[in-house]
């Protein structure tokens, strides 16, 4: 009897050791998978950013635009009290907000004069194209919504879906303000860059009409702090 009990205890101990070893192996495999996923995520982000930068590099007037919009969007999201994860998502969307222009014919993108109605129809497709490019990646799914809606306007006059007010995702409202300001203060083929005070005056005039008043107010405060520094 005693021998059988001792043998049973030995078998249980052996089974426990094997189970523990299998568990540790599973943990190591899980960590390897997570590390691989993180490397893949970084590679995808870098590839998409490279694509966006390559698109901008063709035009001196837009070079650096997306990086500035991304940085301002992150800062603005934090100023509005959003958490670090949400702010990072919005910053990534700001970096990639114009990536859909890869699907717009270059003559339309580089045109010096006013666009025809047909050309505007092509240009207005870029938020949809951009969202379609990044949406398949789970870690950019929330950013895809920001990219899709960054040309929506508070009064419903924007595109592609004509959303209005708070129906527009907050991240898109944030990127919209950063985008408009950077576009106004940058050289364009059809106009000179506006000085900061005139760009701010434009934002204030559009607050509550095409742009979210709360977001504009927070952004103007950020600009004032930059001047103070």
C-alpha positions as a Python dict, from the first residue, in 0.01 Angstrom:
ca = {
    (1, 'X'): (0, 0, 0),
    (2, 'X'): (272, 243, 103),
    (3, 'X'): (466, 172, -218),
    (4, 'X'): (160, 244, -430),
    (5, 'X'): (101, 575, -250),
    (6, 'X'): (464, 674, -295),
    (7, 'X'): (448, 583, -661),
    (8, 'X'): (130, 784, -703),
    (9, 'X'): (289, 1090, -544),
    (10, 'X'): (586, 1055, -776),
    (11, 'X'): (363, 1038, -1081),
    (12, 'X'): (173, 1349, -969),
    (13, 'X'): (496, 1539, -911),
    (14, 'X'): (625, 1439, -1255),
    (15, 'X'): (297, 1545, -1417),
    (16, 'X'): (312, 1877, -1232),
    (17, 'X'): (667, 1941, -1350),
    (18, 'X'): (572, 1862, -1708),
    (19, 'X'): (268, 2088, -1687),
    (20, 'X'): (479, 2371, -1544),
    (21, 'X'): (737, 2329, -1819),
    (22, 'X'): (465, 2335, -2085),
    (23, 'X'): (316, 2648, -1929),
    (24, 'X'): (652, 2825, -1926),
    (25, 'X'): (706, 2725, -2290),
    (26, 'X'): (362, 2863, -2379),
    (27, 'X'): (448, 3192, -2208),
    (28, 'X'): (774, 3216, -2402),
    (29, 'X'): (590, 3146, -2728),
    (30, 'X'): (328, 3409, -2646),
    (31, 'X'): (601, 3665, -2575),
    (32, 'X'): (772, 3577, -2903),
    (33, 'X'): (443, 3629, -3087),
    (34, 'X'): (389, 3966, -2915),
    (35, 'X'): (741, 4075, -3004),
    (36, 'X'): (687, 3968, -3365),
    (37, 'X'): (358, 4158, -3377),
    (38, 'X'): (524, 4472, -3239),
    (39, 'X'): (798, 4449, -3503),
    (40, 'X'): (536, 4400, -3773),
    (41, 'X'): (336, 4696, -3643),
    (42, 'X'): (645, 4920, -3647),
    (43, 'X'): (731, 4806, -3999),
    (44, 'X'): (379, 4878, -4125),
    (45, 'X'): (372, 5222, -3961),
    (46, 'X'): (713, 5308, -4106),
    (47, 'X'): (609, 5189, -4452),
    (48, 'X'): (289, 5396, -4447),
    (49, 'X'): (475, 5701, -4319),
    (50, 'X'): (736, 5651, -4590),
    (51, 'X'): (458, 5643, -4848),
    (52, 'X'): (307, 5964, -4711),
    (53, 'X'): (647, 6136, -4704),
    (54, 'X'): (723, 6024, -5059),
    (55, 'X'): (393, 6174, -5171),
    (56, 'X'): (473, 6506, -5002),
    (57, 'X'): (832, 6511, -5127),
    (58, 'X'): (707, 6561, -5482),
    (59, 'X'): (581, 6906, -5386),
    (60, 'X'): (798, 7153, -5189),
    (61, 'X'): (483, 7332, -5072),
    (62, 'X'): (352, 7029, -4881),
    (63, 'X'): (683, 6885, -4757),
    (64, 'X'): (665, 6830, -4381),
    (65, 'X'): (291, 6910, -4368),
    (66, 'X'): (182, 6570, -4236),
    (67, 'X'): (451, 6559, -3968),
    (68, 'X'): (348, 6904, -3845),
    (69, 'X'): (-19, 6809, -3845),
    (70, 'X'): (60, 6487, -3657),
    (71, 'X'): (264, 6668, -3392),
    (72, 'X'): (5, 6943, -3347),
    (73, 'X'): (-275, 6688, -3329),
    (74, 'X'): (-100, 6499, -3050),
    (75, 'X'): (-39, 6819, -2854),
    (76, 'X'): (-396, 6934, -2905),
    (77, 'X'): (-543, 6598, -2802),
    (78, 'X'): (-344, 6611, -2478),
    (79, 'X'): (-453, 6971, -2416),
    (80, 'X'): (-815, 6857, -2449),
    (81, 'X'): (-760, 6599, -2177),
    (82, 'X'): (-741, 6283, -2386),
    (83, 'X'): (-526, 5997, -2262),
    (84, 'X'): (-188, 5910, -2407),
    (85, 'X'): (-321, 5615, -2610),
    (86, 'X'): (-597, 5822, -2771),
    (87, 'X'): (-356, 6110, -2833),
    (88, 'X'): (-112, 5874, -3005),
    (89, 'X'): (-388, 5732, -3227),
    (90, 'X'): (-489, 6084, -3331),
    (91, 'X'): (-125, 6179, -3392),
    (92, 'X'): (-79, 5874, -3617),
    (93, 'X'): (-395, 5968, -3806),
    (94, 'X'): (-260, 6321, -3844),
    (95, 'X'): (59, 6181, -3991),
    (96, 'X'): (-139, 5973, -4239),
    (97, 'X'): (-437, 6201, -4303),
    (98, 'X'): (-341, 6275, -4665),
    (99, 'X'): (-212, 5931, -4761),
    (100, 'X'): (-522, 5879, -4976),
    (101, 'X'): (-392, 6143, -5217),
    (102, 'X'): (-182, 5860, -5362),
    (103, 'X'): (-505, 5774, -5545),
    (104, 'X'): (-560, 6124, -5684),
    (105, 'X'): (-412, 6198, -6029),
    (106, 'X'): (-95, 6404, -5997),
    (107, 'X'): (-210, 6678, -6240),
    (108, 'X'): (-503, 6741, -6005),
    (109, 'X'): (-278, 6753, -5698),
    (110, 'X'): (-29, 6990, -5861),
    (111, 'X'): (-275, 7217, -6039),
    (112, 'X'): (-197, 7586, -5984),
    (113, 'X'): (-545, 7720, -6055),
    (114, 'X'): (-895, 7639, -5933),
    (115, 'X'): (-1013, 7281, -5971),
    (116, 'X'): (-1302, 7196, -6199),
    (117, 'X'): (-1606, 7018, -6049),
    (118, 'X'): (-1476, 6690, -6193),
    (119, 'X'): (-1132, 6749, -6038),
    (120, 'X'): (-1290, 6835, -5703),
    (121, 'X'): (-1478, 6507, -5714),
    (122, 'X'): (-1146, 6325, -5755),
    (123, 'X'): (-980, 6527, -5479),
    (124, 'X'): (-1263, 6463, -5236),
    (125, 'X'): (-1207, 6089, -5263),
    (126, 'X'): (-874, 6104, -5080),
    (127, 'X'): (-1014, 6065, -4725),
    (128, 'X'): (-1198, 5750, -4833),
    (129, 'X'): (-893, 5611, -5010),
    (130, 'X'): (-673, 5688, -4710),
    (131, 'X'): (-912, 5514, -4471),
    (132, 'X'): (-926, 5212, -4700),
    (133, 'X'): (-545, 5192, -4704),
    (134, 'X'): (-500, 5184, -4327),
    (135, 'X'): (-824, 5024, -4204),
    (136, 'X'): (-711, 4662, -4265),
    (137, 'X'): (-452, 4700, -3987),
    (138, 'X'): (-617, 4642, -3648),
    (139, 'X'): (-383, 4879, -3468),
    (140, 'X'): (-483, 5162, -3707),
    (141, 'X'): (-859, 5093, -3714),
    (142, 'X'): (-948, 5390, -3491),
    (143, 'X'): (-712, 5611, -3688),
    (144, 'X'): (-887, 5509, -4010),
    (145, 'X'): (-1205, 5679, -3887),
    (146, 'X'): (-1011, 5998, -3819),
    (147, 'X'): (-856, 5987, -4166),
    (148, 'X'): (-1196, 5928, -4327),
    (149, 'X'): (-1363, 6220, -4151),
    (150, 'X'): (-1092, 6488, -4121),
    (151, 'X'): (-1262, 6695, -4396),
    (152, 'X'): (-1604, 6685, -4231),
    (153, 'X'): (-1718, 7024, -4107),
    (154, 'X'): (-1908, 7127, -3795),
    (155, 'X'): (-2201, 7266, -3999),
    (156, 'X'): (-2228, 6953, -4215),
    (157, 'X'): (-2075, 7113, -4524),
    (158, 'X'): (-1773, 6880, -4537),
    (159, 'X'): (-1706, 6544, -4696),
    (160, 'X'): (-1717, 6250, -4758),
    (161, 'X'): (-2026, 6179, -4543),
    (162, 'X'): (-2160, 6525, -4458),
    (163, 'X'): (-2139, 6463, -4082),
    (164, 'X'): (-2207, 6756, -3852),
    (165, 'X'): (-2130, 6860, -3495),
    (166, 'X'): (-2040, 6589, -3248),
    (167, 'X'): (-2130, 6318, -3498),
    (168, 'X'): (-1782, 6388, -3636),
    (169, 'X'): (-1526, 6184, -3437),
    (170, 'X'): (-1334, 6408, -3197),
    (171, 'X'): (-1002, 6293, -3344),
    (172, 'X'): (-1115, 6409, -3687),
    (173, 'X'): (-1218, 6748, -3547),
    (174, 'X'): (-874, 6781, -3389),
    (175, 'X'): (-687, 6689, -3707),
    (176, 'X'): (-910, 6924, -3907),
    (177, 'X'): (-803, 7226, -3701),
    (178, 'X'): (-434, 7133, -3712),
    (179, 'X'): (-461, 7067, -4086),
    (180, 'X'): (-635, 7395, -4168),
    (181, 'X'): (-386, 7600, -3967),
    (182, 'X'): (-80, 7435, -4123),
    (183, 'X'): (-226, 7468, -4473),
    (184, 'X'): (-296, 7839, -4418),
    (185, 'X'): (56, 7909, -4289),
    (186, 'X'): (229, 7715, -4569),
    (187, 'X'): (311, 7827, -4920),
    (188, 'X'): (81, 7697, -5190),
    (189, 'X'): (106, 7725, -5571),
    (190, 'X'): (-210, 7936, -5575),
    (191, 'X'): (-132, 8167, -5277),
    (192, 'X'): (134, 8280, -5032),
    (193, 'X'): (152, 8157, -4675),
    (194, 'X'): (-56, 8359, -4429),
    (195, 'X'): (112, 8507, -4120),
    (196, 'X'): (17, 8335, -3795),
    (197, 'X'): (-212, 8616, -3674),
    (198, 'X'): (-423, 8604, -3991),
    (199, 'X'): (-443, 8225, -3976),
    (200, 'X'): (-560, 8245, -3615),
    (201, 'X'): (-819, 8507, -3713),
    (202, 'X'): (-948, 8266, -3978),
    (203, 'X'): (-974, 7981, -3725),
    (204, 'X'): (-1167, 8204, -3485),
    (205, 'X'): (-1404, 8311, -3762),
    (206, 'X'): (-1471, 7947, -3851),
    (207, 'X'): (-1510, 7830, -3489),
    (208, 'X'): (-1865, 7709, -3439),
    (209, 'X'): (-1931, 7720, -3813),
    (210, 'X'): (-1702, 7477, -3996),
    (211, 'X'): (-1467, 7396, -3706),
    (212, 'X'): (-1531, 7279, -3351),
    (213, 'X'): (-1521, 7589, -3129),
    (214, 'X'): (-1379, 7401, -2829),
    (215, 'X'): (-1097, 7254, -3038),
    (216, 'X'): (-1016, 7590, -3197),
    (217, 'X'): (-1002, 7759, -2856),
    (218, 'X'): (-764, 7495, -2722),
    (219, 'X'): (-545, 7518, -3033),
    (220, 'X'): (-519, 7897, -3015),
    (221, 'X'): (-413, 7868, -2650),
    (222, 'X'): (-140, 7625, -2754),
    (223, 'X'): (-17, 7871, -3017),
    (224, 'X'): (-14, 8153, -2761),
    (225, 'X'): (192, 7940, -2524),
    (226, 'X'): (444, 7870, -2801),
    (227, 'X'): (487, 8244, -2851),
    (228, 'X'): (530, 8299, -2477),
    (229, 'X'): (806, 8035, -2469),
}
